[in-house]
Amino acid sequence: MKRLSEIINGIDVVEKINNTNCELESICFDSRLAKEHTLFVAIKGTQTDGHKYLEQVFNSGCRCVVCEDLPENAPKDATLVIVENSAKALGELSSAFYDHPSQQLKLVGVTGTNGKTTTATLLYDMVSALGYKAGLFSTVSNFIGKTEVKATHTTPDAVSLNRIMYEMVEAGCEYCFMEVSSHALDQYRVAGLEFAGALFTNITHDHLDYHLTFKAYIEAKKSFFDNLGKSAFCLVNADDKNGSVMMQNTLASKNTYSLKGMGTFKGRIIESMFEGMQLEIDGQEIWTQFVGHFNAQNLLAVYGSAILLGFDKMEVQVALSKLKSVDGRFETIRSNQGQTAIVDYAHTPDALKNVIETINLVRQNDQQLITVVGAGGDRDPLKRPEMAKEAVAGSTKVILTSDNPRSEDPDEIIEQMMKGVVFKDRIKVLSIVNRKEAIRTACMVAGPGDIILIAGKGHETYQEIKGVRNHFDDREVIREIFNAE
């Protein structure tokens, strides 16, 4: 049990009404979870406003509420705490309720458009391999030590974040690595957390359906670094022009990594093939099981973070050479007929371009690259023609298909994608709405030695159509087709 007076200490309060000495068993922002001895925080969210449900909250027996607007007809015995920003307050209150777990961990956050999942996961894998217990928050899955906790968002809500981190502390974890999305930053989901370090991978066109402008998207990312403390480190990709922007106002120590120029941590690709690549990092040659410029950047970020966390340089370099790829990230599957399928989560124009460029650096002139790609429904429509444009620019043939159409008509999504294909290139583009048939067609077209890129869904094991999630795994489909050959 916690007392309200304890956990509101330190947050900005506009007004307190009634006794704040009440005892609490839980904290929530979902009115359906409110009950006696619960602190309910009314948030003005993107979908709904928690203030609309205060009558329901009071009827459930809840008598402790944090809100921005004073409710009408509140019970006389209700304790009300008025704040300016209840979303921010939720993060700070959740942290206090769970005994500030981020302060008991070395918490490192990874933000950027592409590479968040790979970088955070590889940091978790490396630290675990070095013999330390760690936690992970990622798009693919969350882990408390070796125990998996299902992931529903790239960055969970503030209550879940702090509850799971509390469980990490209880389980003996010393480190935690977290993907930090722009949505989470804008919605204050990481408010109240104390980060030991923050990474910036890159920033490209994405999520403008939510942020509306690229400037707002950059500012959301930048806010992560603006709020770091003096004892933290920040590590940014110097090869991205916005890397320096992220560091402008931070109090944290400033560090960079680069494959192209100067940086605190420098690297270069010596040799690359589908089986892996030879890197030079800080003067030491390392063979890795990864492929491509973007993965070289991710590995350099992992290396730099590990050094900044205080790990031994030689131990880190050895551990780097043993790391394996993350599910659905440049995952390679080969057929008995000599075709190579690559499944990748690339769902932004820049990510797709990077994957295609990586393949083209390795493939021979007599090998076709057949790309199967779609675009998600109910998401930024501006990137749809750009996705098709990048696919066509670097591929021999392209099959446009469904991704997760969600509530939208998949035919219309493909039609919007086709606007990015100039007339002379349309001869090498097919449209097949059914994703399984699109993949099957790509396999039929591919000959021995050819490469099939299936982009957009990566690790996902579902396809969302008209609000229903149906089981669908690109990797399963490929293996089924290849084994049937």
QUIURZI-V685027 format. One record per helix or strand of 2 or more residues. SS is the DSSP state (H for helix, E for strand). FROM is the first residue (numbers start at 1). TO is the last residue. Records with the same first field share a line. If there is no record, write none. Layout:
BEGIN
SS: FROM-TO + FROM-TO
END
This chain:
BEGIN
E: 2-3 + 15-17 + 23-24 + 26-28 + 38-41 + 64-67 + 79-82 + 106-111 + 134-137 + 142-144 + 147-149 + 175-179 + 197-200 + 233-237 + 253-258 + 265-273 + 276-281 + 284-288 + 331-334 + 340-344 + 369-373 + 397-400 + 429-431 + 451-455 + 462-465 + 468-471
H: 4-7 + 31-33 + 50-59 + 86-97 + 101-104 + 116-129 + 158-170 + 182-186 + 208-211 + 214-226 + 243-246 + 293-308 + 313-322 + 349-362 + 382-394 + 410-418 + 423-428 + 435-445 + 474-484
END
